[in-house]
Amino acid sequence: GQSSLQSPENVQVHVVNTNFTLSWDYSGSHPNVTFSAQFQWSELEPTGWQELPGCQAVAGTGCDFSSAISEYYDDHYVRVRAQAGPLLSPWSPTLEMVPEHVAQIGPPGLELQSTNGVIKVKVSPPEANQRKKMWINDLSFKYNLVFWENSSHAQLQRKNIFPVDTIDDLAPDSTYCFKVQANLPREAKEGLFSPISCVKTTQKAVNDLLCATNLSVLALNMKFHLLWSSQGKQEVNYNVQYLYGFLKKLNDDYSDKWLSVPRCENITSTWCNFSSIITTTGFYYLRVQARGGHNKSCLSREVKVDPLKTNGIGPPGVRLDLSDTLLHILISPPGGAEDEVMRNNYDLSYRILYWKNSSDEGEVKQKEVKQTIATVPDVSPSTLYCVKVQAFSEPYNKSSAYSQQECIHTPAGTHLSLIIFGIFTSALLVVLLVVTPLVFLLYQAYNKIKYVFFPSCQPPLNIEGFGAQPFSSPYLSAAEEAVEHCCVIESVITEEGNQIDFTDYKHSTRSSQDSGNYSNDNNSSGSKGSKETLEKEMV
């Protein structure tokens, strides 16, 4: 088409909850101009630009396209152009937006009820009872209430409230106006205020003198006590009630969810030990119901108890001990060693102050430890040392009072070198007493073994063969025994010739058995026969 028309400018999208409005500026002067818009998002990319429902042939400079958007966390693209008959303007610059990023929180609902001198406030989430929601989790809203007395000198008051809450400290028979907004602190989003609503307060039906006042909580080492004050001298019975804190975050009425604290029902004292109901996983609200004559009752103000924040840390226990030149400081955690809640939740550390309790040296020294045992080295002999300890928790920014001062007197000193020498001498003596007999016994055993298995003396020759064959049988015949024949010949060579003179001859036969052995040394007949035989062989 022809393009003699100007393009729309300053295209903007306004989002409140799930309500989407498109607006633009147009400076052209052509009469009968209409505007049309197109949009695109990731699921429409294959098909390209599509007509934006609710924004076709619009005569004004704005349109509502809430019905066209269903995905609030995806990128969307929008453009607008002008049209007058056959004339078409160029498309405006494309506007990119993510609905959830540009959306504003709409105004919440507000209901007011005036009763017994107080105003009960009930707030409903911005998208209550709507099928399509921009804000999925209604419980994540924080509500900021602004109220003032409807007078010429009104002063604005602000209060963070729960969906169901009570506003007290208001003047009776006076008109107060209220407005509220829903915020999302984590997303840095502040909502729009609700329309202003006004209501008139009433007189209190019960005399204030009956109510419990000045409620306070005293908590130490996870032992919790509620204290309050009574008014007047009339006889009053009290009932202490508590409410789980998470119930106030819900959008429902919690007035019937209050419970009585065990052993604090129908009491006349002005204190209550409510440690039995406390855990570290939540927070609580407490109040005191007072009952007087003629069945009259009055509820006190509520007091909030966040156990780990409300609780105070008591001083730890301290015990001192000495060994040589060391001072040992033994610490008992607050609440006692059996109190696991204190140890497990507060991540306790300990600040130790110690000093010499003498007139000339009074300098206080400090050390911080995580353990329950600390050591001070090189303490002086014959000196009084004093210690006190404080427990503290860095995560909760809490600290206890210091423990009672504990002191210990070190014994008279002994020169360190003498102590070391004494220890060395004692150790050496012990070693000598234990090792010397052991070495002696080992030496004796060694000699016995060596004597039996490795003797140093050889047996005589006449019995040498006896032990050579320990496994030979004594029943073998003489013919089967190995016999060794030996002879000794002494010869003399003369100058006259080469004749050999047999001057001596010995022949012996030896067997391995005594019964078969014999000697021929003194047998002359045997010797002569052998000599003659040998001479014949030599010739």
Backbone torsions as a table, in degrees:
resi	resn	phi	psi	omega
1	GLY	NA	172.3	179.8
2	GLN	-72.7	155.6	-173.0
3	SER	-130.4	46.4	177.6
4	SER	-86.0	-3.9	178.9
5	LEU	-88.4	150.2	176.4
6	GLN	-78.0	152.4	178.5
7	SER	-81.8	147.7	172.9
8	PRO	-61.8	150.5	-177.6
9	GLU	-125.7	164.9	174.8
10	ASN	52.3	52.6	179.6
11	VAL	-73.9	130.5	-178.1
12	GLN	-137.8	153.7	175.2
13	VAL	-118.7	130.8	177.7
14	HIS	-114.9	125.3	-176.9
15	VAL	-125.6	123.9	172.3
16	VAL	-125.6	114.9	-171.2
17	ASN	55.9	-116.8	178.7
18	THR	-110.0	21.7	178.6
19	ASN	-99.4	119.4	-174.3
20	PHE	-112.4	127.8	178.1
21	THR	-127.5	133.0	178.2
22	LEU	-108.1	132.3	179.4
23	SER	-134.7	158.2	-179.9
24	TRP	-157.9	168.4	175.4
25	ASP	-111.0	148.0	176.8
26	TYR	-141.9	125.0	-176.7
27	SER	-105.9	3.7	179.5
28	GLY	-71.8	161.4	-177.1
29	SER	-114.0	5.3	-177.8
30	HIS	-70.4	132.6	-180.0
31	PRO	-74.9	162.3	175.2
32	ASN	56.9	41.5	178.1
33	VAL	-89.8	135.4	172.7
34	THR	-120.5	165.6	-176.1
35	PHE	-130.1	144.5	177.4
36	SER	-134.1	148.7	-177.8
37	ALA	-125.9	151.9	174.1
38	GLN	-125.9	155.6	177.6
39	PHE	-140.7	163.3	179.9
40	GLN	-152.9	143.6	172.5
41	TRP	-148.6	179.1	-165.2
42	SER	-56.3	-38.0	-177.4
43	GLU	-75.3	-14.5	179.5
44	LEU	-100.6	0.7	-177.2
45	GLU	-55.0	-40.8	179.8
46	PRO	-63.4	-29.0	-177.0
47	THR	-98.1	-7.2	177.6
48	GLY	81.4	-156.8	-176.6
49	TRP	-69.9	141.7	178.7
50	GLN	-125.1	153.2	175.8
51	GLU	-64.4	138.0	-178.9
52	LEU	-88.0	112.3	-178.6
53	PRO	-57.9	137.8	-179.4
54	GLY	86.1	-4.1	-177.4
55	CYS	-131.9	46.6	177.8
56	GLN	-119.4	129.5	179.1
57	ALA	53.6	48.0	-179.2
58	VAL	-86.5	131.8	-178.5
59	ALA	-79.2	-30.1	-178.5
60	GLY	-88.2	-166.6	-179.5
61	THR	-110.8	40.0	176.9
62	GLY	-170.2	158.8	178.7
63	CYS	-159.0	159.0	179.0
64	ASP	-105.6	122.3	180.0
65	PHE	-123.3	34.6	-177.7
66	SER	-59.5	-35.6	-176.7
67	SER	-69.3	-17.6	-175.5
68	ALA	-85.7	-17.1	-173.4
69	ILE	-107.3	126.4	178.2
70	SER	-129.7	-16.2	177.7
71	GLU	-109.5	115.8	-170.7
72	TYR	-97.9	-2.2	-177.2
73	TYR	-117.3	10.3	-179.8
74	ASP	-107.1	156.0	175.2
75	ASP	-70.0	134.8	175.3
76	HIS	-124.8	149.4	-179.2
77	TYR	-126.9	133.7	-176.5
78	VAL	-132.3	143.2	174.0
79	ARG	-145.5	154.9	-175.2
80	VAL	-133.7	147.8	172.3
81	ARG	-142.3	161.5	-179.8
82	ALA	-100.5	152.9	179.6
83	GLN	-144.6	135.4	175.5
84	ALA	-138.7	98.4	-175.1
85	GLY	64.5	-126.7	178.6
86	PRO	-82.2	-5.6	-177.4
87	LEU	-84.2	134.9	178.1
88	LEU	-128.6	137.3	176.0
89	SER	-87.7	162.7	171.1
90	PRO	-64.2	157.4	177.0
91	TRP	-66.9	145.6	175.6
92	SER	-68.8	164.1	173.1
93	PRO	-56.8	143.1	-176.9
94	THR	-71.3	132.9	177.5
95	LEU	-100.6	125.7	177.5
96	GLU	-104.3	136.3	179.3
97	MET	-155.7	149.7	170.1
98	VAL	-110.1	116.3	-171.7
99	PRO	-50.9	-45.8	-176.3
100	GLU	-65.4	-29.4	-179.2
101	HIS	-72.5	-36.5	-175.0
102	VAL	-96.5	-5.4	-175.4
103	ALA	-73.2	145.1	171.9
104	GLN	-102.4	151.9	176.2
105	ILE	-80.8	125.8	-179.0
106	GLY	-72.7	170.4	-179.7
107	PRO	-70.8	138.3	176.1
108	PRO	-79.2	169.0	173.8
109	GLY	-84.3	153.0	-176.4
110	LEU	-139.5	127.5	175.2
111	GLU	-125.2	138.5	-178.6
112	LEU	-124.0	142.0	176.0
113	GLN	-139.7	125.0	179.8
114	SER	-98.0	123.6	-178.6
115	THR	-153.5	132.3	173.3
116	ASN	51.5	40.9	174.9
117	GLY	83.2	1.7	179.1
118	VAL	-125.5	165.4	177.7
119	ILE	-114.4	121.0	174.2
120	LYS	-90.4	129.4	-175.1
121	VAL	-115.0	133.3	174.4
122	LYS	-128.3	123.7	-177.2
123	VAL	-113.6	134.0	175.8
124	SER	-107.5	146.5	-176.4
125	PRO	-59.8	158.8	-176.4
126	PRO	-59.1	-31.8	-177.8
127	GLU	-114.7	35.0	-179.1
128	ALA	-60.2	137.0	175.9
129	ASN	64.2	21.9	176.1
130	GLN	-104.3	141.9	-179.2
131	ARG	-73.8	-46.1	177.7
132	LYS	-92.8	130.3	-177.2
133	LYS	-132.1	133.8	171.8
134	MET	-80.1	-37.2	-176.9
135	TRP	-106.2	106.7	-169.8
136	ILE	-72.7	-44.9	-173.0
137	ASN	-97.4	101.4	179.1
138	ASP	-64.9	-27.0	-176.2
139	LEU	-74.9	-9.5	-179.6
140	SER	-83.4	-7.0	-179.1
141	PHE	-74.7	142.5	169.2
142	LYS	-113.7	133.8	-172.6
143	TYR	-107.4	131.0	178.5
144	ASN	-110.0	114.3	-178.3
145	LEU	-100.2	131.2	175.6
146	VAL	-117.3	127.7	-178.9
147	PHE	-143.8	158.6	-178.2
148	TRP	-158.9	155.5	175.3
149	GLU	-78.8	133.4	-175.9
150	ASN	-77.9	78.0	-179.8
151	SER	-142.7	176.6	-177.1
152	SER	-72.1	-21.2	-179.2
153	HIS	-113.2	44.3	-175.7
154	ALA	-69.7	140.3	174.5
155	GLN	-122.0	128.2	-178.6
156	LEU	-69.8	136.8	174.2
157	GLN	-122.3	142.7	-179.0
158	ARG	-123.1	145.2	-179.9
159	LYS	-154.6	132.5	172.6
160	ASN	-80.0	124.3	-173.0
161	ILE	-124.4	163.9	171.9
162	PHE	-87.6	167.9	179.3
163	PRO	-55.7	-33.6	173.8
164	VAL	-122.3	119.9	-174.1
165	ASP	-150.4	172.8	-178.5
166	THR	-128.2	136.5	177.3
167	ILE	-112.0	117.4	179.0
168	ASP	-116.8	-164.0	-175.8
169	ASP	58.2	38.0	177.7
170	LEU	-108.4	147.0	178.7
171	ALA	-68.6	137.3	179.1
172	PRO	-69.7	155.4	177.6
173	ASP	52.5	41.4	179.1
174	SER	-130.3	151.4	-179.4
175	THR	-95.8	129.5	178.8
176	TYR	-123.0	144.1	178.9
177	CYS	-114.3	146.9	-173.2
178	PHE	-136.0	147.6	166.9
179	LYS	-147.2	153.7	-173.4
180	VAL	-140.9	149.3	176.0
181	GLN	-130.9	151.6	177.4
182	ALA	-104.6	132.7	-177.9
183	ASN	-125.4	155.3	172.2
184	LEU	-121.9	90.4	-174.4
185	PRO	-60.2	-37.4	-177.3
186	ARG	-65.5	-28.4	179.3
187	GLU	-101.6	5.9	179.0
188	ALA	55.2	43.4	179.5
189	LYS	-116.9	131.1	175.2
190	GLU	-113.9	132.5	-176.2
191	GLY	-87.4	177.0	176.7
192	LEU	-82.2	147.3	178.9
193	PHE	-74.8	148.5	174.6
194	SER	-72.2	163.7	172.1
195	PRO	-60.0	150.5	-177.6
196	ILE	-72.7	134.5	175.7
197	SER	-126.1	140.5	-177.9
198	CYS	-124.8	149.3	-178.9
199	VAL	-150.8	152.7	-179.0
200	LYS	-101.9	134.1	179.1
201	THR	-76.7	163.9	179.8
202	THR	-119.1	173.0	174.0
203	GLN	-77.5	150.1	176.8
204	LYS	-73.4	135.8	-176.8
205	ALA	-80.4	-20.8	-175.9
206	VAL	-115.6	141.8	178.6
207	ASN	-64.4	133.4	-179.2
208	ASP	-61.4	-22.6	-177.0
209	LEU	-66.6	-16.7	179.0
210	LEU	-82.2	-26.7	-171.1
211	CYS	-76.0	148.9	171.9
212	ALA	-76.6	139.0	-176.6
213	THR	-127.8	171.7	175.6
214	ASN	53.6	49.0	177.8
215	LEU	-67.9	135.4	177.4
216	SER	-147.9	156.3	-178.9
217	VAL	-116.3	127.9	174.9
218	LEU	-111.6	116.3	-176.7
219	ALA	-133.7	129.3	178.4
220	LEU	-144.8	125.7	179.8
221	ASN	53.2	44.4	176.3
222	MET	64.4	23.2	170.7
223	LYS	-107.3	116.0	-169.9
224	PHE	-111.3	133.0	177.5
225	HIS	-132.2	135.1	174.3
226	LEU	-101.9	128.1	-180.0
227	LEU	-117.8	148.4	176.0
228	TRP	-153.1	170.8	-179.0
229	SER	-114.2	144.7	175.0
230	SER	-102.5	156.1	-178.9
231	GLN	-117.1	140.0	178.7
232	GLY	73.8	-174.7	-176.6
233	LYS	-114.3	8.8	-179.3
234	GLN	-72.4	155.6	-179.2
235	GLU	-78.8	122.6	-176.0
236	VAL	-132.1	137.7	172.4
237	ASN	-106.1	144.7	-175.6
238	TYR	-120.6	147.2	174.9
239	ASN	-131.3	116.5	-178.1
240	VAL	-89.5	128.8	-177.5
241	GLN	-122.4	152.4	178.5
242	TYR	-136.1	157.3	-179.3
243	LEU	-136.3	133.7	174.8
244	TYR	-65.7	130.1	-172.2
245	GLY	-61.1	-33.1	-175.3
246	PHE	-65.0	-23.1	-179.9
247	LEU	-64.2	-27.6	179.0
248	LYS	-74.1	-19.8	179.6
249	LYS	-80.3	-16.3	178.8
250	LEU	-76.8	164.3	-179.0
251	ASN	-89.8	10.0	-177.6
252	ASP	-100.6	160.8	176.7
253	ASP	-74.6	127.9	-176.2
254	TYR	-108.5	13.2	-173.1
255	SER	-63.0	-24.2	179.8
256	ASP	-100.2	13.7	-177.2
257	LYS	-102.1	2.8	179.4
258	TRP	-72.2	141.1	-179.7
259	LEU	-121.2	155.7	178.7
260	SER	-87.9	140.2	177.4
261	VAL	-76.0	128.4	178.6
262	PRO	-56.8	139.7	179.4
263	ARG	65.1	14.3	174.8
264	CYS	-127.2	36.8	179.5
265	GLU	-111.4	133.1	177.1
266	ASN	54.3	49.7	-179.4
267	ILE	-105.4	159.4	178.6
268	THR	-107.0	-14.4	178.5
269	SER	-73.6	165.0	-178.2
270	THR	-108.9	36.4	173.7
271	TRP	-152.2	160.0	-177.6
272	CYS	-151.2	131.6	173.9
273	ASN	-90.6	109.5	-177.8
274	PHE	-112.1	26.3	179.7
275	SER	-60.8	-27.1	-174.8
276	SER	-67.2	-21.8	-177.3
277	ILE	-95.9	-5.4	-170.1
278	ILE	-86.1	132.8	166.2
279	THR	-127.6	171.3	-178.2
280	THR	-98.4	9.3	-175.1
281	THR	-98.9	1.0	-178.7
282	GLY	-160.3	-168.7	176.9
283	PHE	-130.9	167.3	-170.1
284	TYR	-137.0	160.0	168.6
285	TYR	-122.5	137.5	179.0
286	LEU	-124.2	148.9	175.1
287	ARG	-149.2	164.0	-178.3
288	VAL	-121.1	125.6	174.8
289	GLN	-98.6	121.6	179.6
290	ALA	-102.1	137.4	179.0
291	ARG	-125.4	128.6	178.8
292	GLY	-117.8	-162.0	179.4
293	GLY	-67.1	160.2	179.5
294	HIS	59.8	29.6	174.7
295	ASN	59.1	33.8	176.6
296	LYS	-88.8	146.1	179.0
297	SER	-141.9	157.2	-179.6
298	CYS	-147.2	134.3	177.6
299	LEU	-97.4	133.4	178.7
300	SER	-77.4	177.3	171.0
301	ARG	-68.4	159.2	179.9
302	GLU	-90.7	149.2	175.6
303	VAL	-126.5	134.8	-178.2
304	LYS	-90.5	139.3	178.7
305	VAL	-128.0	111.4	169.9
306	ASP	-104.3	102.8	-165.0
307	PRO	-48.8	-52.9	-174.5
308	LEU	-71.4	-23.9	177.1
309	LYS	-87.1	-36.7	-178.4
310	THR	-75.5	-34.8	-175.9
311	ASN	-63.6	143.6	175.2
312	GLY	-104.0	151.3	179.7
313	ILE	-95.4	123.6	178.8
314	GLY	-81.8	166.6	179.4
315	PRO	-68.3	145.2	178.5
316	PRO	-78.0	166.3	172.4
317	GLY	-89.1	151.1	-176.5
318	VAL	-135.0	137.4	174.1
319	ARG	-138.5	140.7	-176.0
320	LEU	-113.2	148.7	177.7
321	ASP	-148.8	154.7	-178.8
322	LEU	-122.5	145.1	170.1
323	SER	-150.8	118.5	-177.5
324	ASP	54.9	-119.1	-178.8
325	THR	-103.7	21.2	-177.7
326	LEU	-113.2	139.4	172.9
327	LEU	-106.9	118.0	-178.8
328	HIS	-98.1	129.9	179.2
329	ILE	-111.5	113.9	-178.1
330	LEU	-103.7	121.5	-172.3
331	ILE	-110.7	132.5	171.9
332	SER	-100.5	125.3	-177.5
333	PRO	-59.9	154.5	175.9
334	PRO	-57.2	138.2	-178.4
335	GLY	88.7	-6.0	-179.7
336	GLY	94.7	162.3	-176.6
337	ALA	-64.9	-23.0	-177.2
338	GLU	-86.4	-6.6	-177.3
339	ASP	-82.5	90.7	-177.3
340	GLU	-72.7	-27.8	-178.3
341	VAL	-61.8	-43.3	-179.8
342	MET	-65.4	-42.9	-177.2
343	ARG	-70.4	-42.0	-170.8
344	ASN	-80.7	-23.3	-172.2
345	ASN	-106.3	-24.4	-173.0
346	TYR	-100.9	-10.5	-179.9
347	ASP	50.4	60.9	-170.3
348	LEU	-70.8	143.8	167.8
349	SER	-124.1	167.8	-175.1
350	TYR	-132.2	132.9	177.5
351	ARG	-106.0	117.9	-173.7
352	ILE	-108.1	128.5	172.6
353	LEU	-111.7	129.1	178.9
354	TYR	-142.0	150.6	-177.0
355	TRP	-160.4	161.5	173.7
356	LYS	-85.4	124.3	-177.7
357	ASN	-87.4	73.2	-179.9
358	SER	-135.7	165.0	-175.7
359	SER	-74.5	-30.1	-174.7
360	ASP	-92.5	-25.2	-179.0
361	GLU	-126.9	102.0	-179.8
362	GLY	-119.0	20.7	-178.3
363	GLU	-71.8	127.6	179.5
364	VAL	-90.4	128.2	177.8
365	LYS	-108.0	154.1	-174.5
366	GLN	-133.3	144.4	172.5
367	LYS	-148.6	149.8	-179.4
368	GLU	-118.9	135.3	-177.8
369	VAL	-137.1	157.9	173.6
370	LYS	-96.7	-27.0	-178.3
371	GLN	-81.7	168.3	178.0
372	THR	-94.7	11.7	175.7
373	ILE	-131.0	129.8	177.1
374	ALA	-132.9	155.9	-176.7
375	THR	-131.2	134.4	173.7
376	VAL	-108.6	114.7	-176.7
377	PRO	-84.0	164.6	170.4
378	ASP	54.0	49.2	176.0
379	VAL	-74.3	150.3	-178.1
380	SER	-82.2	145.7	178.1
381	PRO	-72.4	155.9	176.2
382	SER	52.4	45.4	-177.4
383	THR	-133.0	142.1	177.2
384	LEU	-91.8	116.0	177.8
385	TYR	-104.3	138.2	179.8
386	CYS	-123.6	145.4	-174.5
387	VAL	-140.2	143.6	165.7
388	LYS	-144.5	150.5	-168.9
389	VAL	-130.5	143.5	175.8
390	GLN	-122.2	135.8	174.8
391	ALA	-96.6	142.1	177.9
392	PHE	-147.7	155.0	-179.8
393	SER	-125.8	112.7	179.3
394	GLU	-68.4	-40.3	179.7
395	PRO	-59.0	-35.5	-178.3
396	TYR	-102.7	2.1	179.2
397	ASN	52.2	48.1	-179.4
398	LYS	-124.6	150.3	175.5
399	SER	-146.3	152.7	-179.3
400	SER	-93.0	172.2	167.6
401	ALA	-72.7	160.0	177.6
402	TYR	-70.9	148.3	176.8
403	SER	-68.3	169.6	173.8
404	GLN	-65.1	147.5	-178.9
405	GLN	-68.9	128.8	176.4
406	GLU	-116.8	136.6	-178.0
407	CYS	-128.6	153.7	177.5
408	ILE	-147.4	142.8	-177.4
409	HIS	-103.1	123.6	179.2
410	THR	-75.5	146.8	-178.8
411	PRO	-70.9	169.7	178.5
412	ALA	-60.2	144.4	-171.6
413	GLY	-80.2	152.7	171.0
414	THR	-126.0	137.9	-176.4
415	HIS	-57.5	137.7	-174.5
416	LEU	-60.9	-39.0	-178.7
417	SER	-65.6	-36.7	177.5
418	LEU	-66.7	-37.6	177.9
419	ILE	-63.2	-45.2	-179.6
420	ILE	-64.4	-43.3	178.9
421	PHE	-61.4	-41.9	179.1
422	GLY	-63.1	-42.0	178.5
423	ILE	-63.9	-42.5	-179.2
424	PHE	-64.4	-44.4	-179.3
425	THR	-62.9	-42.6	180.0
426	SER	-63.4	-43.0	179.8
427	ALA	-64.0	-39.8	179.8
428	LEU	-65.3	-41.7	179.3
429	LEU	-62.1	-41.8	178.5
430	VAL	-62.4	-41.9	-179.7
431	VAL	-63.1	-44.4	-179.5
432	LEU	-63.2	-42.3	-178.4
433	LEU	-66.2	-30.0	-177.2
434	VAL	-91.6	-42.1	-171.7
435	VAL	-78.5	-39.0	-174.9
436	THR	-58.6	-51.3	177.4
437	PRO	-61.2	-35.2	-179.4
438	LEU	-65.4	-42.8	178.4
439	VAL	-64.0	-40.3	179.7
440	PHE	-62.2	-44.2	179.6
441	LEU	-63.9	-41.2	178.8
442	LEU	-64.6	-38.9	-179.8
443	TYR	-65.1	-43.4	178.8
444	GLN	-62.8	-41.4	179.1
445	ALA	-64.8	-38.4	179.4
446	TYR	-62.6	-44.5	179.9
447	ASN	-61.8	-42.1	-179.7
448	LYS	-62.8	-45.9	-179.1
449	ILE	-63.4	-43.4	-179.3
450	LYS	-64.3	-39.3	-178.3
451	TYR	-66.4	-37.1	-176.5
452	VAL	-78.8	-47.0	-171.8
453	PHE	-97.3	-21.3	-177.7
454	PHE	-133.7	69.2	-177.1
455	PRO	-67.8	147.8	-179.1
456	SER	-87.1	-19.0	-179.0
457	CYS	-98.0	140.9	176.5
458	GLN	-92.6	148.9	-179.9
459	PRO	-72.2	155.0	178.0
460	PRO	-60.4	159.5	-176.1
461	LEU	-67.3	-33.1	-176.3
462	ASN	-70.5	-13.7	175.9
463	ILE	-121.9	13.7	-176.8
464	GLU	-65.7	-42.6	-178.8
465	GLY	-68.9	-18.1	-176.6
466	PHE	-65.0	-36.7	-179.0
467	GLY	-96.9	0.7	-176.1
468	ALA	-73.0	-31.2	-177.3
469	GLN	-126.2	78.9	-175.0
470	PRO	-67.9	-16.8	-175.1
471	PHE	-106.6	8.9	178.1
472	SER	-70.6	146.5	-176.1
473	SER	-86.5	133.6	177.3
474	PRO	-73.7	-4.8	-176.4
475	TYR	-100.0	3.5	177.8
476	LEU	-72.3	147.7	179.2
477	SER	-74.0	163.5	-177.2
478	ALA	-67.1	-28.2	-178.7
479	ALA	-70.7	-25.1	-177.0
480	GLU	-86.4	-8.4	-176.9
481	GLU	-84.3	147.5	177.4
482	ALA	-74.9	124.4	-177.1
483	VAL	-115.4	133.3	179.8
484	GLU	-109.9	125.1	179.3
485	HIS	-103.9	129.4	-179.8
486	CYS	-129.8	144.6	173.1
487	CYS	-142.3	150.6	179.6
488	VAL	-123.3	124.4	-177.6
489	ILE	-119.2	125.9	176.2
490	GLU	-108.8	126.5	-176.6
491	SER	-122.2	152.0	177.9
492	VAL	-130.4	127.4	-180.0
493	ILE	-102.7	119.9	-179.1
494	THR	-93.5	165.6	-178.6
495	GLU	-77.7	-26.8	-174.7
496	GLU	-69.4	-26.4	-177.1
497	GLY	-169.5	-171.5	-177.2
498	ASN	-99.9	25.1	-179.7
499	GLN	-75.3	137.3	-178.5
500	ILE	-97.2	130.4	-179.9
501	ASP	-110.1	116.7	177.3
502	PHE	-86.8	102.8	-176.8
503	THR	-93.0	-22.9	-178.1
504	ASP	-150.2	145.6	178.4
505	TYR	-149.4	134.0	179.4
506	LYS	-134.1	137.5	178.7
507	HIS	-137.2	132.9	-178.9
508	SER	-140.0	147.3	177.1
509	THR	-122.2	131.2	-176.2
510	ARG	-127.4	134.0	178.6
511	SER	-120.2	164.2	179.9
512	SER	-80.4	-6.4	178.6
513	GLN	-118.6	141.3	-178.3
514	ASP	-64.3	-35.0	-175.5
515	SER	-69.7	-25.4	-178.3
516	GLY	-104.9	3.4	-176.5
517	ASN	-94.2	144.3	174.7
518	TYR	-155.6	162.3	-177.9
519	SER	-122.0	141.8	179.3
520	ASN	-108.5	15.8	-175.3
521	ASP	-62.0	-39.9	-174.9
522	ASN	-103.7	8.2	179.8
523	ASN	-92.0	105.7	-172.7
524	SER	-72.8	-35.7	-177.5
525	SER	-67.9	-41.8	177.7
526	GLY	-64.3	-38.5	-177.4
527	SER	-69.0	-39.9	-177.6
528	LYS	-68.2	-42.0	-179.7
529	GLY	-61.4	-40.9	-179.8
530	SER	-68.2	-34.6	-178.1
531	LYS	-70.1	-40.9	-179.5
532	GLU	-66.7	-40.3	178.5
533	THR	-60.9	-43.3	-178.9
534	LEU	-66.5	-36.7	179.7
535	GLU	-66.5	-38.4	178.6
536	LYS	-64.3	-38.1	179.6
537	GLU	-67.1	-36.5	-178.0
538	MET	-70.1	-35.7	179.6
539	VAL	-71.7	NA	NA
